[in-house]
Amino acid sequence: MDSQSNQKDETASGAPYHVGIIMDGNGRWAQRRGLPRLAGHQAGVDNIRRILESSVEHGIKVLTLYAFSTENWGRPPEEVRGLMRLLGLTIRRQLNELDRNGVQIRHSGRLAGINPELQDQIRHALEVTQHNDRIILNVAFNYGGRAEILDAVRHIIADGINPDDLTEDLFSRYLYTCDLPDPDLIIRTGGEWRLSNFLIWQAAYAEYYTTPTFWPDFDEAELHKALVEYAARERRFGRVLQS
Ligand code: FPP
């Protein structure tokens, strides 16, 4: 297989197969309303449901959400605790409905470092939904792209892989996203133009879209706009297209 083997072409509808979202701007959304930052994160969680539903309607098959980065441990302890609590609460409250709606939940990131009770909840959510196939909701939690690459290298060494046998395709299979195709489109809300250590290996050929809209305000119309812009892009994967 060649270096683009993880690149799945578009869905039948022309929508990207795999979309990654950097859900930025929760803090500023809250601040503008005179609310605590955690209220912004709660609004961010509430927004996930409508974007997930809209993604299904557009025919997107994999949605990866950047929910907590390895760098986010550096936030004030109260905010870190709040984000952990939010994930636990969300799993408790939403798991049944997500399962009924055919959502397969995945986790990308390190479980180590997360409190053991939350780890169990995450494992439970993955197990319960593992056979669902309407859409994959891949939650990047305690995720860092560089940490992911280091973890892959550690496993490759531990498995005794011969350096000459290491290909891009084999390497990809050691990443947290091992059996998922690479993202076609990365969306970042909140106005920044950075990947912030998100899917840095997998996004090598992804289209990038950023909007100043804060994540809690990123609604169905905003997603539609991003998809229209994606559809207008010509993806060459480094090649020159002949007409
Ligand atoms: C960035 O906003 C967002 C995050 C740190 C993570 C996104 C988190 C959620 C949507 C909620 C958590 C989700 C789950 C499933 C637990 P920011 O705080 O950096 O915003 P700012 O740039 O305006 O300060």
Residues whose N, C-alpha, C, O or C-beta is under 5 A from the ligand:
A	BS01	FPP	M23 D24 G25 N26 G27 R28 W29 H41 G44 V45 Y66 A67 F68 L83 L86 L87
